[in-house]
Amino acid sequence: MEELTATNDLSNKGNKQTNKTGLLLVGFTGAVAVGLSVISAPFVLPAFRKFCLPYIPATNEQVRNVLTALKNNSQKGSRLADLGSGDGRIVIAAARDGFKSHGIELNSFLVLYSKISARLAGVSSHATFRRQDLWKANLHSYDNVVIFGVTQMMETLGGKMEKELKDGCLVAACRFPVPDWTPTRTIGEGIDTVWLYQMPQSLTPELNKDESVS
């Protein structure tokens, strides 16, 4: 009888231990799920917007092409906006090149990452970032605008820029051109192509094409 009682006690302890382990696993799984939801939300939610601007890091060649396109407009104090600045590499490179540059980015994690990168690069005073919807940003104060867009948004974005950008402002469009705009210059080829435009568009000169950048 004593042996039977001891066996039952061990069985009950084993069941309690199993239940505790199960609860811990459920709690851990739930915490991971919540954490992943919080982290992924800034990346997933933009896909539900009218225009999805995915995060695709610029290549080193693209960065060089953008800076080459805008180099004649990089005098001290020249203001630059990168629409959809991603990890901030264009903004930081532009700050190093003499621009007072600003990144507009919807993803809060990328904004934080960009701010840290700018501080580590020693250019945080000339490379700033803000979490903002680019469609709500006022662009009238900028001398240069950089955009890594998608085909579906370029026409609408072109209309916004026509209304807001001042005369003489340079626009560097990467990967896709702005429909119905006449570039003053194109640099690079393939996915690294940069189309350079000058505002207002109705007065831009004929195209001068550079196939590559040395």
Residue pairs with C-beta under 8 A, 6 or more apart in sequence:
39 109
42 106
42 107
42 108
42 109
42 110
43 55
43 107
43 109
46 52
46 53
46 54
46 106
46 107
51 150
51 152
51 153
51 156
52 150
53 84
53 106
53 134
53 148
53 149
53 150
53 153
54 150
55 86
55 87
55 107
55 110
56 86
56 148
57 86
57 87
57 89
58 66
58 86
58 89
58 90
58 148
58 174
59 191
59 192
61 188
61 192
61 213
62 148
62 174
62 188
62 191
62 192
62 194
63 89
63 90
63 93
64 213
65 174
65 187
65 188
65 192
65 193
65 194
65 213
66 90
66 93
66 94
66 146
66 172
66 174
66 194
67 74
67 93
67 94
67 97
68 187
68 194
68 213
69 170
69 172
69 185
69 187
69 194
69 196
70 80
70 94
70 99
70 144
70 146
70 170
70 172
70 196
71 97
73 143
73 144
73 170
74 94
74 97
74 98
74 99
75 98
76 98
77 100
78 98
78 99
78 100
78 143
78 144
79 99
79 100
79 101
79 102
79 141
79 142
79 143
79 144
80 91
80 94
80 99
80 100
80 101
80 102
80 142
80 143
80 144
80 145
80 146
81 101
81 102
81 103
81 104
81 137
81 139
81 142
81 144
81 145
81 146
82 90
82 91
82 94
82 101
82 102
82 103
82 104
82 145
82 146
82 147
83 104
83 134
83 137
83 145
83 146
83 147
83 148
83 149
83 157
84 104
84 105
84 106
84 134
84 147
84 148
84 149
85 91
85 103
85 104
85 105
85 110
85 114
85 129
86 105
86 107
86 110
86 114
86 148
87 110
87 113
87 114
87 117
88 103
88 105
88 110
88 113
88 114
88 115
88 117
88 118
88 127
88 129
89 117
90 101
90 103
90 146
91 101
91 102
91 103
91 114
91 118
91 127
91 128
91 129
92 101
92 114
92 117
92 118
92 121
92 123
92 127
94 101
94 127
94 144
94 146
95 101
95 118
95 121
95 123
95 126
95 127
96 121
96 123
99 126
99 144
100 126
101 126
101 127
101 128
102 127
102 128
102 129
102 130
102 142
103 111
103 114
103 127
103 128
103 129
103 130
104 129
104 130
104 132
104 134
104 137
105 111
105 114
105 129
105 130
105 131
105 132
106 131
106 132
106 133
106 134
107 131
108 131
111 129
111 130
111 131
114 127
114 129
115 124
115 129
118 124
118 127
118 128
118 129
121 127
134 157
135 160
138 164
139 145
139 160
139 161
139 164
139 165
140 164
140 165
140 166
142 165
142 169
143 166
143 168
143 169
143 170
144 169
144 170
144 171
144 172
145 161
145 165
145 169
145 170
145 171
145 172
146 171
146 172
146 174
147 157
147 171
147 172
147 173
147 174
148 174
148 175
149 157
149 173
149 174
149 175
149 176
150 176
151 176
154 173
154 176
154 177
154 178
154 179
155 178
155 179
155 180
157 178
158 178
158 179
158 180
158 181
161 171
161 178
161 199
162 199
162 200
162 201
165 171
165 199
166 199
167 199
167 200
168 198
168 199
169 198
169 199
170 196
170 197
170 198
170 199
171 178
171 196
171 197
171 198
171 199
172 194
172 195
172 196
172 197
173 194
173 195
173 197
174 193
174 194
174 195
175 191
175 193
177 183
177 195
178 195
178 197
181 195
181 197
181 201
181 204
182 197
182 201
182 204
182 206
182 207
183 195
183 196
183 197
183 204
183 207
184 196
184 197
184 198
184 204
184 205
184 207
184 208
185 195
185 196
185 207
185 208
185 209
185 210
186 193
186 194
186 195
186 196
186 207
186 209
186 210
187 193
187 194
187 196
187 210
187 212
187 213
188 194
188 210
188 211
188 212
188 213
189 211
189 212
197 204
198 204
